[in-house]
Amino acid sequence: MRCIQCGSLKDKVIDSRMSKDGTTTRRRRVCLACDYRYTTYEQIERTELQVVKRDGTRESINREKIFRGLVKACEKRPVSMDRLDRAVEEILAELHKDHLTEVPSSSIGPKVMRKLHEIDPVAYVRYVSVYRQFDNVGEFIREIQALEHRASRDPHQRKLFKE
């Protein structure tokens, strides 16, 4: 690794830790030339998935676009950025498992919705309303009623409605 302080390529790893989910290794390093300490992260590089859009065009899957959608849905909700980052990784892992090289754009939204349903019911309804392009309040009410009847997968999740 090149030191960001002095540009030297000589460093020493002083600490390595695996992330909780086992997908990333965090390494603390010290530059042997200037003693500057810095952190690097090591991840497995996956083959690049291509998203096939409705019009047939293809583009590389955009992790940041998925993350921004989750952040927007969870705005002003008690959901940590770390949890959203893990959710993106889980969604991408599912997509890589289900598809070898290309993924239809229509299969990304439902995976995001399932993940948001696990994380926060209000964020889920926000995302669904935009994804399905709700036009009136009745559609919101139907979705919330359907959400109320579904079993929650996370036992720590707060209830949306009081019984």
DSSP file with accessible surface (Angstrom, degrees, kcal/mol):
  #  RESIDUE AA STRUCTURE BP1 BP2  ACC     N-H-->O    O-->H-N    N-H-->O    O-->H-N    TCO  KAPPA ALPHA  PHI   PSI    X-CA   Y-CA   Z-CA
    1    1 A M              0   0  118      0, 0.0     2,-0.5     0, 0.0    39,-0.0   0.000 360.0 360.0 360.0 142.4    0.0    0.0    0.0
    2    2 A R        -     0   0  157      1,-0.1     7,-0.2    29,-0.0     2,-0.2  -0.714 360.0-117.4 -88.2 128.1    1.2    3.5   -0.8
    3    3 A C     >  -     0   0    3      5,-2.8     4,-1.3    -2,-0.5    -1,-0.1  -0.453  13.6-147.6 -63.8 131.3    1.3    5.8    2.3
    4    4 A I  T  4 S+     0   0  130     -2,-0.2    -1,-0.1     1,-0.2    -2,-0.0   0.655  94.7  51.3 -77.6 -12.5   -1.1    8.7    1.8
    5    5 A Q  T  4 S+     0   0  126      3,-0.1    -1,-0.2    31,-0.1    -2,-0.0   0.924 132.5   2.6 -86.3 -52.4    1.2   11.0    3.8
    6    6 A C  T  4 S-     0   0   67      2,-0.1    -2,-0.2    30,-0.1    -4,-0.0   0.537  90.6-119.3-117.3 -11.9    4.6   10.5    2.2
    7    7 A G     <  +     0   0   26     -4,-1.3    -3,-0.1     1,-0.3     2,-0.0   0.461  58.1 150.7  87.8   1.9    3.9    8.1   -0.8
    8    8 A S        -     0   0   27     -6,-0.1    -5,-2.8     1,-0.1    -1,-0.3  -0.340  42.4-150.0 -68.2 147.5    6.2    5.4    0.4
    9    9 A L  S    S+     0   0  109     -7,-0.2     2,-0.7    22,-0.0    -1,-0.1   0.399  70.8  96.9 -95.8   2.4    5.4    1.8   -0.5
   10   10 A K        +     0   0  148     -7,-0.0    22,-2.2     2,-0.0    23,-0.6  -0.830  49.2 140.5 -98.9 114.8    7.0    0.4    2.6
   11   11 A D  E     -A   31   0A  34     -2,-0.7     2,-0.4    20,-0.3    20,-0.2  -0.897  38.3-137.0-142.6 174.0    4.5   -0.3    5.4
   12   12 A K  E     -A   30   0A 122     18,-2.1    18,-2.3    -2,-0.3     2,-0.5  -1.000  19.3-126.8-137.4 134.8    3.8   -2.9    8.1
   13   13 A V  E     +A   29   0A  59     -2,-0.4    16,-0.3    16,-0.2     3,-0.1  -0.708  27.7 175.4 -79.8 125.1    0.4   -4.3    9.1
   14   14 A I  E     +     0   0A  64     14,-2.8     2,-0.3    -2,-0.5    15,-0.2   0.595  65.9  14.2-107.3 -13.9    0.0   -3.8   12.9
   15   15 A D  E     -A   28   0A  54     13,-1.3    13,-2.9     2,-0.0     2,-0.4  -0.943  57.8-170.6-160.7 137.7   -3.6   -5.1   13.3
   16   16 A S  E     +A   27   0A  54     -2,-0.3     2,-0.4    11,-0.2    11,-0.2  -1.000   9.6 177.5-130.5 135.1   -6.1   -7.2   11.2
   17   17 A R  E     -A   26   0A 153      9,-2.6     9,-3.4    -2,-0.4     2,-0.3  -1.000  22.9-134.7-138.8 140.5   -9.7   -7.8   11.9
   18   18 A M  E     -A   25   0A 126     -2,-0.4     7,-0.2     7,-0.2    -2,-0.0  -0.661  31.1-113.8 -87.6 142.3  -12.5   -9.6   10.1
   19   19 A S    >   -     0   0   39      5,-2.9     3,-1.2    -2,-0.3    -1,-0.1  -0.285  32.3-103.7 -68.4 164.5  -15.9   -7.9    9.8
   20   20 A K  T 3  S+     0   0  209      1,-0.3    -1,-0.1     2,-0.1    -2,-0.0   0.874 122.8  45.5 -59.6 -38.6  -18.8   -9.4   11.6
   21   21 A D  T 3  S-     0   0   75      1,-0.0    -1,-0.3     3,-0.0    -2,-0.0   0.516 109.8-123.3 -86.6  -2.4  -20.2  -10.9    8.4
   22   22 A G  S <  S+     0   0   43     -3,-1.2    -2,-0.1     2,-0.2     3,-0.1   0.623  83.3 106.6  77.8  13.3  -16.8  -12.1    7.2
   23   23 A T  S    S+     0   0   51      1,-0.1    21,-0.7    20,-0.1     2,-0.4   0.621  74.1  45.0 -99.7 -13.3  -16.8  -10.2    3.9
   24   24 A T  E     - B   0  43A  23     19,-0.2    -5,-2.9     2,-0.0     2,-0.5  -0.981  61.4-152.2-134.9 143.6  -14.2   -7.5    4.8
   25   25 A T  E     -AB  18  42A  24     17,-2.5    17,-2.8    -2,-0.4     2,-0.5  -0.972  12.8-153.7-115.1 126.0  -10.8   -7.4    6.4
   26   26 A R  E     -AB  17  41A  77     -9,-3.4    -9,-2.6    -2,-0.5     2,-0.4  -0.855  13.7-169.3 -97.8 128.3   -9.8   -4.2    8.2
   27   27 A R  E     -AB  16  40A  55     13,-3.1    13,-2.7    -2,-0.5     2,-0.5  -0.979  14.4-152.3-124.4 128.1   -6.1   -3.7    8.4
   28   28 A R  E     -AB  15  39A  62    -13,-2.9   -14,-2.8    -2,-0.4   -13,-1.3  -0.841  25.9-173.8 -91.7 131.2   -4.2   -1.0   10.5
   29   29 A R  E     -AB  13  38A  31      9,-3.2     9,-2.1    -2,-0.5     2,-0.4  -0.892  18.9-153.0-126.9 156.2   -0.9   -0.1    8.9
   30   30 A V  E     -AB  12  37A  15    -18,-2.3   -18,-2.1    -2,-0.3     2,-0.4  -0.998  23.5-124.3-129.2 132.5    2.1    2.0    9.8
   31   31 A C  E  >  -A   11   0A   0      5,-2.6     4,-1.6    -2,-0.4   -20,-0.3  -0.609  11.7-151.2 -74.0 131.0    4.3    3.6    7.2
   32   32 A L  T  4 S+     0   0  104    -22,-2.2   -21,-0.2    -2,-0.4    -1,-0.1   0.687  93.1  50.9 -78.2 -14.7    8.0    2.5    7.8
   33   33 A A  T  4 S+     0   0   70    -23,-0.6    -1,-0.2     3,-0.1   -22,-0.1   0.895 130.7   8.6 -88.3 -42.1    9.2    5.8    6.3
   34   34 A C  T  4 S-     0   0   52      2,-0.1    -2,-0.2   -26,-0.0    -1,-0.1   0.379  90.8-121.6-123.8   2.1    7.2    8.4    8.2
   35   35 A D     <  +     0   0  124     -4,-1.6     2,-0.2     1,-0.2    -3,-0.1   0.646  55.9 155.8  65.1  16.0    5.4    6.4   10.9
   36   36 A Y        -     0   0   84     -6,-0.1    -5,-2.6     1,-0.0     2,-0.4  -0.558  33.4-143.4 -72.8 136.5    2.0    7.6    9.7
   37   37 A R  E     +B   30   0A 141     -2,-0.2     2,-0.3    -7,-0.2    -7,-0.2  -0.854  27.8 161.3-104.0 138.5   -0.8    5.2   10.6
   38   38 A Y  E     -B   29   0A  18     -9,-2.1    -9,-3.2    -2,-0.4     2,-0.4  -0.947  30.6-122.3-150.0 167.1   -3.7    4.4    8.3
   39   39 A T  E     -B   28   0A  45     -2,-0.3     2,-0.3   -11,-0.2   -11,-0.2  -0.922  20.4-172.7-117.5 138.0   -6.5    1.9    7.8
   40   40 A T  E     -B   27   0A  20    -13,-2.7   -13,-3.1    -2,-0.4     2,-0.4  -0.914  12.1-145.7-124.5 156.2   -7.2   -0.2    4.7
   41   41 A Y  E     -B   26   0A 155     -2,-0.3     2,-0.5   -15,-0.2   -15,-0.2  -0.981   7.8-157.6-123.3 135.5  -10.1   -2.5    3.9
   42   42 A E  E     +B   25   0A  98    -17,-2.8   -17,-2.5    -2,-0.4     2,-0.3  -0.944  16.5 171.8-116.4 128.7   -9.9   -5.7    1.9
   43   43 A Q  E     -B   24   0A 113     -2,-0.5     2,-0.3   -19,-0.2   -19,-0.2  -0.953  39.3 -99.9-132.2 156.0  -12.9   -7.2    0.1
   44   44 A I        -     0   0  145    -21,-0.7     2,-0.6    -2,-0.3   -21,-0.0  -0.552  38.7-129.2 -72.0 132.9  -13.4  -10.0   -2.3
   45   45 A E        -     0   0  185     -2,-0.3     2,-0.2     3,-0.0    -1,-0.1  -0.770  24.9-156.8 -88.8 119.8  -13.8   -8.6   -5.8
   46   46 A R        -     0   0   89     -2,-0.6     2,-0.1     1,-0.1     3,-0.0  -0.574  28.8 -91.9 -90.3 159.8  -16.9  -10.0   -7.5
   47   47 A T        -     0   0   99     -2,-0.2     2,-0.4     1,-0.1    -1,-0.1  -0.422  55.0 -98.2 -66.0 145.0  -17.5  -10.2  -11.2
   48   48 A E        -     0   0  110     -2,-0.1     2,-0.3    -3,-0.1    -1,-0.1  -0.535  36.2-143.8 -72.4 121.0  -19.2   -7.1  -12.4
   49   49 A L        -     0   0    0     -2,-0.4    12,-2.4    12,-0.1     2,-0.5  -0.658   8.6-143.7 -82.4 141.0  -23.0   -7.7  -12.7
   50   50 A Q  E     -Cd  60 102B  56     51,-2.7    53,-2.9    -2,-0.3     2,-0.5  -0.894   8.2-139.6-104.4 133.4  -24.7   -5.9  -15.6
   51   51 A V  E     -Cd  59 103B  10      8,-3.7     8,-1.7    -2,-0.5     2,-0.7  -0.823  10.1-147.6 -92.0 127.6  -28.2   -4.5  -15.0
   52   52 A V  E     -Cd  58 104B  32     51,-2.7    53,-2.6    -2,-0.5    54,-0.3  -0.870  19.1-149.4 -96.9 112.0  -30.6   -5.1  -18.0
   53   53 A K    >   -     0   0   62      4,-3.0     3,-2.0    -2,-0.7    53,-0.0  -0.253  28.2-100.2 -76.8 168.7  -33.0   -2.1  -18.1
   54   54 A R  T 3  S+     0   0  220      1,-0.3    -1,-0.1     2,-0.1    -2,-0.0   0.831 123.6  53.8 -59.2 -33.7  -36.5   -2.3  -19.4
   55   55 A D  T 3  S-     0   0  123      2,-0.1    -1,-0.3     1,-0.1     3,-0.1   0.407 122.2-105.6 -84.2   3.6  -35.5   -0.8  -22.8
   56   56 A G  S <  S+     0   0   37     -3,-2.0    -2,-0.1     1,-0.3     2,-0.1   0.311  76.7 133.7  93.8  -9.6  -32.8   -3.5  -23.2
   57   57 A T        -     0   0   70     -5,-0.1    -4,-3.0     1,-0.0     2,-0.4  -0.371  44.2-142.6 -72.4 156.7  -29.8   -1.3  -22.4
   58   58 A R  E     +C   52   0B 129     -6,-0.2     2,-0.3    -3,-0.1    -6,-0.2  -0.942  23.5 165.6-123.1 143.4  -27.2   -2.6  -20.0
   59   59 A E  E     -C   51   0B  79     -8,-1.7    -8,-3.7    -2,-0.4     3,-0.1  -0.975  43.6 -87.4-148.6 159.4  -25.1   -0.8  -17.4
   60   60 A S  E     -C   50   0B  57     -2,-0.3   -10,-0.2   -10,-0.2     2,-0.1  -0.380  54.2 -97.0 -65.8 144.9  -22.9   -1.9  -14.5
   61   61 A I        -     0   0   24    -12,-2.4     2,-0.7     1,-0.1    -1,-0.1  -0.392  36.8-141.1 -64.2 137.9  -24.8   -2.4  -11.2
   62   62 A N     >  -     0   0   68      1,-0.2     4,-1.6    -3,-0.1     3,-0.3  -0.879  17.7-173.4-111.6 102.4  -24.5    0.7   -9.1
   63   63 A R  H  > S+     0   0   62     -2,-0.7     4,-2.5     1,-0.2    -1,-0.2   0.886  87.7  55.1 -58.7 -41.1  -24.0    0.0   -5.4
   64   64 A E  H  > S+     0   0   94      1,-0.2     4,-3.0     2,-0.2    -1,-0.2   0.847 102.9  55.5 -64.2 -34.9  -24.3    3.7   -4.5
   65   65 A K  H  > S+     0   0  103     -3,-0.3     4,-1.9     2,-0.2    -1,-0.2   0.921 110.1  45.4 -65.5 -42.4  -27.6    3.9   -6.3
   66   66 A I  H  X S+     0   0   18     -4,-1.6     4,-2.1     2,-0.2    -2,-0.2   0.937 114.1  49.5 -64.1 -45.1  -29.0    1.1   -4.1
   67   67 A F  H  X S+     0   0   39     -4,-2.5     4,-2.8     1,-0.2    -2,-0.2   0.925 109.1  51.4 -62.2 -44.4  -27.5    2.7   -1.0
   68   68 A R  H  X S+     0   0  140     -4,-3.0     4,-2.6     1,-0.2    -1,-0.2   0.885 108.4  52.7 -61.4 -38.0  -28.9    6.1   -1.8
   69   69 A G  H  X S+     0   0   24     -4,-1.9     4,-2.1     2,-0.2    -1,-0.2   0.917 111.4  46.0 -63.0 -41.5  -32.4    4.6   -2.2
   70   70 A L  H  X S+     0   0    0     -4,-2.1     4,-2.0     2,-0.2    -2,-0.2   0.919 112.7  50.1 -66.7 -42.9  -32.2    2.9    1.2
   71   71 A V  H  < S+     0   0   40     -4,-2.8     4,-0.3     2,-0.2    -2,-0.2   0.929 110.8  49.5 -61.7 -44.2  -30.9    6.1    2.8
   72   72 A K  H >< S+     0   0  138     -4,-2.6     3,-1.1     1,-0.2    -1,-0.2   0.922 111.9  48.1 -62.5 -42.5  -33.7    8.2    1.3
   73   73 A A  H 3< S+     0   0    6     -4,-2.1    -1,-0.2     1,-0.2    -2,-0.2   0.847 115.2  45.5 -66.7 -32.2  -36.3    5.7    2.5
   74   74 A C  T >< S+     0   0    8     -4,-2.0     3,-2.0    -5,-0.2     5,-0.3   0.289  80.0 142.1 -96.1  10.3  -34.8    5.6    6.0
   75   75 A E  T <  S+     0   0   91     -3,-1.1    -3,-0.1    -4,-0.3    -4,-0.0  -0.281  78.2   3.3 -56.9 131.1  -34.5    9.4    6.3
   76   76 A K  T 3  S+     0   0  192      1,-0.2    -1,-0.3     3,-0.1    -2,-0.0   0.748 107.0 120.0  62.1  26.6  -35.3   10.5    9.9
   77   77 A R  S <  S-     0   0   55     -3,-2.0     2,-2.5     2,-0.2    -1,-0.2  -0.865  79.6-105.0-114.5 155.8  -35.8    6.9   11.0
   78   78 A P  S    S+     0   0   91      0, 0.0     2,-0.5     0, 0.0    -3,-0.1  -0.301  77.2 123.9 -80.3  61.2  -33.7    5.1   13.7
   79   79 A V        -     0   0   27     -2,-2.5    -2,-0.2    -5,-0.3     2,-0.1  -0.985  56.7-131.1-123.8 126.5  -31.7    3.1   11.2
   80   80 A S     >  -     0   0   65     -2,-0.5     4,-1.8     1,-0.1     5,-0.1  -0.393  14.9-125.6 -76.7 153.5  -27.9    3.2   11.3
   81   81 A M  H  > S+     0   0  109      1,-0.2     4,-2.7     2,-0.2     5,-0.2   0.849 112.9  59.8 -63.6 -33.0  -25.8    3.8    8.2
   82   82 A D  H  > S+     0   0   95      1,-0.2     4,-2.4     2,-0.2    -1,-0.2   0.910 104.0  49.6 -61.7 -41.6  -23.9    0.6    9.1
   83   83 A R  H  > S+     0   0   49      1,-0.2     4,-2.2     2,-0.2    -1,-0.2   0.902 111.8  48.1 -64.8 -40.0  -27.2   -1.4    8.9
   84   84 A L  H  X S+     0   0    2     -4,-1.8     4,-2.3     2,-0.2    -2,-0.2   0.895 109.8  52.4 -68.3 -37.4  -28.0    0.1    5.5
   85   85 A D  H  X S+     0   0   63     -4,-2.7     4,-2.1     1,-0.2    -2,-0.2   0.920 110.6  47.8 -63.2 -42.8  -24.5   -0.7    4.3
   86   86 A R  H  X S+     0   0   79     -4,-2.4     4,-2.5     1,-0.2    -1,-0.2   0.893 109.0  54.9 -63.6 -38.9  -24.9   -4.3    5.4
   87   87 A A  H  X S+     0   0    0     -4,-2.2     4,-2.6     2,-0.2    -2,-0.2   0.919 107.0  49.7 -61.4 -42.3  -28.3   -4.4    3.7
   88   88 A V  H  X S+     0   0    0     -4,-2.3     4,-2.9     1,-0.2     5,-0.2   0.928 110.9  49.7 -62.2 -44.2  -26.7   -3.3    0.4
   89   89 A E  H  X S+     0   0   23     -4,-2.1     4,-2.5     1,-0.2    -1,-0.2   0.901 111.5  48.8 -61.1 -40.7  -24.1   -6.0    0.7
   90   90 A E  H  X S+     0   0   65     -4,-2.5     4,-2.3     2,-0.2    -2,-0.2   0.905 111.8  48.9 -66.2 -41.1  -26.8   -8.6    1.4
   91   91 A I  H  X S+     0   0    0     -4,-2.6     4,-2.5     2,-0.2    -2,-0.2   0.941 113.1  47.0 -63.1 -46.6  -28.8   -7.5   -1.6
   92   92 A L  H  X S+     0   0   11     -4,-2.9     4,-2.7     1,-0.2     5,-0.2   0.897 110.3  53.0 -63.7 -38.2  -25.7   -7.6   -3.8
   93   93 A A  H  X S+     0   0   41     -4,-2.5     4,-2.1    -5,-0.2    -1,-0.2   0.916 109.9  48.6 -62.9 -41.7  -24.8  -11.0   -2.5
   94   94 A E  H  X S+     0   0   51     -4,-2.3     4,-2.6     2,-0.2    -2,-0.2   0.920 111.5  49.5 -62.1 -44.3  -28.3  -12.3   -3.3
   95   95 A L  H  X S+     0   0    0     -4,-2.5     4,-2.0     1,-0.2    -2,-0.2   0.910 111.7  48.2 -63.0 -41.0  -28.1  -10.8   -6.8
   96   96 A H  H  < S+     0   0   40     -4,-2.7    -1,-0.2     1,-0.2    -2,-0.2   0.860 113.1  48.9 -66.7 -34.5  -24.7  -12.4   -7.4
   97   97 A K  H  < S+     0   0  165     -4,-2.1    -2,-0.2    -5,-0.2    -1,-0.2   0.902 116.8  40.8 -71.1 -38.9  -26.0  -15.7   -6.1
   98   98 A D  H  < S+     0   0   77     -4,-2.6     2,-0.4    -5,-0.2    -2,-0.2   0.743 120.7  38.5 -81.4 -26.5  -29.2  -15.6   -8.4
   99   99 A H     <  -     0   0   45     -4,-2.0    -1,-0.1    -5,-0.2     4,-0.1  -0.987  59.0-157.8-133.2 137.9  -27.5  -14.2  -11.5
  100  100 A L  S    S-     0   0  149     -2,-0.4    -1,-0.1     2,-0.2     3,-0.1   0.949  85.7 -19.4 -79.7 -51.9  -24.2  -15.0  -13.1
  101  101 A T  S    S+     0   0   93      1,-0.3   -51,-2.7   -52,-0.1     2,-0.4   0.630 125.6  43.9-130.5 -29.3  -23.5  -11.9  -15.3
  102  102 A E  E     -d   50   0B  80    -53,-0.2    -1,-0.3   -51,-0.0   -51,-0.2  -0.969  53.3-170.8-128.7 142.5  -26.8  -10.1  -15.9
  103  103 A V  E     -d   51   0B   0    -53,-2.9   -51,-2.7    -2,-0.4     2,-0.2  -0.996  27.5-121.4-130.4 129.5  -29.7   -9.1  -13.7
  104  104 A P  E >   -d   52   0B  54      0, 0.0     3,-2.0     0, 0.0     4,-0.4  -0.509  21.2-128.4 -68.3 140.4  -33.0   -7.7  -14.9
  105  105 A S  G >> S+     0   0   31    -53,-2.6     3,-1.3     1,-0.3     4,-0.9   0.826 105.7  67.8 -59.5 -27.8  -33.7   -4.3  -13.3
  106  106 A S  G 34 S+     0   0   67    -54,-0.3    -1,-0.3     1,-0.3   -53,-0.1   0.655  94.7  56.3 -68.7 -14.3  -37.1   -5.5  -12.3
  107  107 A S  G <> S+     0   0   28     -3,-2.0     4,-0.8     2,-0.1    -1,-0.3   0.586  96.0  64.2 -94.4  -8.3  -35.5   -8.0   -9.8
  108  108 A I  H <> S+     0   0   24     -3,-1.3     4,-2.2    -4,-0.4     3,-0.3   0.937  96.0  54.8 -79.1 -47.3  -33.6   -5.4   -7.8
  109  109 A G  H  X S+     0   0    3     -4,-0.9     4,-2.8     1,-0.2     5,-0.2   0.912 106.1  50.6 -54.4 -49.2  -36.6   -3.4   -6.4
  110  110 A P  H  > S+     0   0   42      0, 0.0     4,-2.4     0, 0.0    -1,-0.2   0.885 109.9  51.1 -60.6 -34.3  -38.3   -6.4   -4.8
  111  111 A K  H  X S+     0   0   17     -4,-0.8     4,-2.1    -3,-0.3    -2,-0.2   0.912 110.9  48.2 -67.8 -40.3  -35.0   -7.4   -3.1
  112  112 A V  H  X S+     0   0    2     -4,-2.2     4,-2.7     2,-0.2     5,-0.2   0.927 111.1  51.4 -64.1 -42.4  -34.7   -3.9   -1.7
  113  113 A M  H  X S+     0   0   14     -4,-2.8     4,-2.4     1,-0.2    -2,-0.2   0.918 109.1  49.8 -62.1 -43.3  -38.3   -4.0   -0.6
  114  114 A R  H  X S+     0   0   97     -4,-2.4     4,-1.5     1,-0.2    -1,-0.2   0.920 112.2  48.2 -61.2 -41.9  -37.8   -7.3    1.3
  115  115 A K  H  X S+     0   0   15     -4,-2.1     4,-1.6     1,-0.2    -2,-0.2   0.924 111.9  48.5 -66.1 -43.3  -34.7   -5.9    3.0
  116  116 A L  H  X S+     0   0    0     -4,-2.7     4,-2.8     1,-0.2     8,-0.4   0.869 105.5  59.0 -65.1 -34.5  -36.5   -2.7    4.0
  117  117 A H  H  < S+     0   0   13     -4,-2.4    -1,-0.2     1,-0.2    -2,-0.2   0.887 108.7  45.5 -60.4 -37.2  -39.4   -4.7    5.3
  118  118 A E  H  < S+     0   0   45     -4,-1.5    -1,-0.2    -3,-0.2    -2,-0.2   0.843 119.4  41.2 -71.4 -34.8  -37.0   -6.5    7.7
  119  119 A I  H  < S-     0   0   23     -4,-1.6    -2,-0.2     1,-0.3    -3,-0.2   0.942 129.6 -11.4 -83.0 -53.3  -35.3   -3.2    8.7
  120  120 A D     X  -     0   0    9     -4,-2.8     4,-2.1    -5,-0.1    -1,-0.3  -0.910  47.2-149.3-157.6 122.3  -38.1   -0.6    9.2
  121  121 A P  H  > S+     0   0    9      0, 0.0     4,-2.2     0, 0.0     5,-0.2   0.853 100.5  51.3 -65.6 -35.0  -41.8   -0.7    8.3
  122  122 A V  H  > S+     0   0   41      2,-0.2     4,-2.4     1,-0.2     5,-0.2   0.936 111.0  47.8 -68.2 -43.6  -42.1    3.0    7.7
  123  123 A A  H  > S+     0   0    0      1,-0.2     4,-2.6     2,-0.2    -1,-0.2   0.894 109.9  55.0 -61.7 -37.9  -39.0    3.0    5.4
  124  124 A Y  H  X S+     0   0   10     -4,-2.1     4,-2.9    -8,-0.4     5,-0.2   0.947 108.5  46.5 -59.4 -49.3  -40.6    0.1    3.6
  125  125 A V  H  X S+     0   0   14     -4,-2.2     4,-2.5     1,-0.2    -2,-0.2   0.909 111.9  52.1 -63.4 -39.4  -43.8    1.9    2.9
  126  126 A R  H  X S+     0   0   89     -4,-2.4     4,-1.4     2,-0.2    -1,-0.2   0.942 113.0  43.9 -59.5 -48.6  -41.9    5.0    1.7
  127  127 A Y  H  X S+     0   0   45     -4,-2.6     4,-3.2     1,-0.2     3,-0.3   0.933 113.5  50.3 -64.7 -44.9  -39.9    2.9   -0.7
  128  128 A V  H  X S+     0   0    0     -4,-2.9     4,-3.0     1,-0.2     5,-0.2   0.891 105.8  57.1 -61.2 -39.9  -42.9    0.9   -2.0
  129  129 A S  H  <>S+     0   0   20     -4,-2.5     5,-2.3    -5,-0.2    -1,-0.2   0.878 115.0  37.1 -62.4 -35.7  -44.9    4.1   -2.6
  130  130 A V  H ><5S+     0   0  109     -4,-1.4     3,-0.8    -3,-0.3    -2,-0.2   0.922 117.4  50.6 -79.7 -44.4  -42.2    5.5   -4.9
  131  131 A Y  H 3<5S+     0   0   77     -4,-3.2    -2,-0.2     1,-0.3    -3,-0.2   0.905 119.8  35.5 -62.0 -42.8  -41.3    2.1   -6.5
  132  132 A R  T 3<5S-     0   0  115     -4,-3.0    -1,-0.3    -5,-0.2    -2,-0.2   0.385 108.1-126.6 -92.6   1.7  -45.0    1.3   -7.3
  133  133 A Q  T < 5 -     0   0  148     -3,-0.8    -3,-0.2    -5,-0.2    -4,-0.1   0.933  26.0-150.1  53.8  59.7  -45.8    4.9   -8.0
  134  134 A F      < -     0   0   33     -5,-2.3    -1,-0.1    -6,-0.2     3,-0.1  -0.336  15.7-172.0 -59.0 135.8  -48.8    5.3   -5.7
  135  135 A D        +     0   0  144      1,-0.1     2,-0.3    -2,-0.0    -1,-0.1   0.647  62.0  22.5-103.9 -22.2  -51.3    7.8   -7.1
  136  136 A N  S >> S-     0   0   84      1,-0.1     4,-1.0     0, 0.0     3,-0.7  -0.927  78.7-104.1-144.9 170.5  -53.7    8.1   -4.1
  137  137 A V  H 3> S+     0   0  101     -2,-0.3     4,-2.6     1,-0.2     5,-0.2   0.823 111.5  68.3 -65.6 -31.0  -54.0    7.6   -0.4
  138  138 A G  H 3> S+     0   0   25      1,-0.2     4,-2.6     2,-0.2    -1,-0.2   0.875  97.2  52.5 -58.2 -37.9  -56.0    4.4   -0.9
  139  139 A E  H <> S+     0   0   46     -3,-0.7     4,-2.1     2,-0.2    -1,-0.2   0.895 109.1  49.9 -66.3 -38.7  -53.0    2.6   -2.3
  140  140 A F  H  X S+     0   0   76     -4,-1.0     4,-2.6     2,-0.2     5,-0.2   0.941 110.9  49.5 -60.9 -47.2  -51.0    3.7    0.8
  141  141 A I  H  X S+     0   0   83     -4,-2.6     4,-2.7     1,-0.2     5,-0.2   0.926 110.5  49.6 -61.4 -44.7  -53.8    2.4    3.1
  142  142 A R  H  X S+     0   0  150     -4,-2.6     4,-2.4     1,-0.2    -1,-0.2   0.916 112.3  48.1 -61.3 -42.0  -53.9   -1.0    1.3
  143  143 A E  H  X S+     0   0   16     -4,-2.1     4,-2.5     2,-0.2    -2,-0.2   0.916 112.2  48.6 -66.6 -40.3  -50.2   -1.4    1.5
  144  144 A I  H  X S+     0   0   46     -4,-2.6     4,-2.5     2,-0.2    -2,-0.2   0.913 111.7  49.5 -66.7 -39.9  -50.1   -0.5    5.2
  145  145 A Q  H  X S+     0   0  101     -4,-2.7     4,-1.4    -5,-0.2    -2,-0.2   0.912 111.8  48.4 -64.8 -39.7  -53.0   -2.9    5.9
  146  146 A A  H  X S+     0   0   38     -4,-2.4     4,-1.1    -5,-0.2    -2,-0.2   0.908 111.1  51.0 -65.8 -38.9  -51.1   -5.7    4.0
  147  147 A L  H >< S+     0   0   12     -4,-2.5     3,-0.5     1,-0.2    -2,-0.2   0.902 106.1  55.5 -63.4 -39.9  -48.0   -4.8    6.0
  148  148 A E  H 3< S+     0   0   96     -4,-2.5    -1,-0.2     1,-0.2    -2,-0.2   0.854 109.1  47.4 -62.5 -32.5  -50.0   -5.1    9.3
  149  149 A H  H 3< S+     0   0  152     -4,-1.4    -1,-0.2    -3,-0.1     2,-0.2   0.662  93.3  92.7 -86.5 -17.6  -51.1   -8.6    8.4
  150  150 A R  S << S-     0   0   96     -4,-1.1     2,-0.3    -3,-0.5    -3,-0.0  -0.539  84.0-111.7 -76.4 145.3  -47.6   -9.9    7.3
  151  151 A A        -     0   0   88     -2,-0.2     2,-0.3     1,-0.1    -1,-0.1  -0.567  30.8-121.4 -75.1 135.8  -45.5  -11.6   10.0
  152  152 A S        -     0   0   65     -2,-0.3   -34,-0.1     1,-0.1    -1,-0.1  -0.576  14.3-156.9 -77.6 136.7  -42.5   -9.6   11.0
  153  153 A R  S    S+     0   0  143     -2,-0.3    -1,-0.1   -36,-0.1   -35,-0.1   0.718  78.0  67.2 -85.1 -23.5  -39.2  -11.5   10.4
  154  154 A D    >   -     0   0   59      1,-0.1     3,-1.6   -36,-0.1    -1,-0.1  -0.878  65.1-160.5-104.0 115.4  -37.2   -9.5   13.0
  155  155 A P  T 3  S+     0   0  117      0, 0.0    -1,-0.1     0, 0.0    -3,-0.0   0.738  93.1  56.1 -67.6 -16.6  -38.3  -10.0   16.6
  156  156 A H  T 3  S+     0   0  165      2,-0.1     2,-0.2     0, 0.0    -2,-0.0   0.516  81.9 112.8 -90.6  -4.8  -36.6   -6.7   17.6
  157  157 A Q  S <  S-     0   0   33     -3,-1.6   -37,-0.1     1,-0.1     2,-0.1  -0.482  71.2-119.2 -71.4 135.7  -38.6   -4.7   15.1
  158  158 A R        -     0   0  147     -2,-0.2     2,-0.2     1,-0.1    -1,-0.1  -0.373  31.2-104.2 -70.6 152.5  -41.1   -2.2   16.5
  159  159 A K        -     0   0  154      1,-0.1    -1,-0.1    -2,-0.1     3,-0.1  -0.555  18.2-148.7 -77.6 141.8  -44.7   -2.7   15.7
  160  160 A L  S    S+     0   0   61     -2,-0.2     2,-0.4     1,-0.2    -1,-0.1   0.871  82.4  28.2 -76.8 -37.3  -46.2   -0.2   13.2
  161  161 A F  S    S-     0   0   77    -13,-0.1     2,-0.3    -3,-0.0    -1,-0.2  -0.939  79.7-122.9-126.2 147.7  -49.6   -0.2   14.8
  162  162 A K              0   0  206     -2,-0.4    -2,-0.0    -3,-0.1     0, 0.0  -0.655 360.0 360.0 -86.4 144.6  -50.9   -0.8   18.3
  163  163 A E              0   0  201     -2,-0.3    -1,-0.1     0, 0.0     0, 0.0  -0.512 360.0 360.0 -96.2 360.0  -53.4   -3.6   18.7
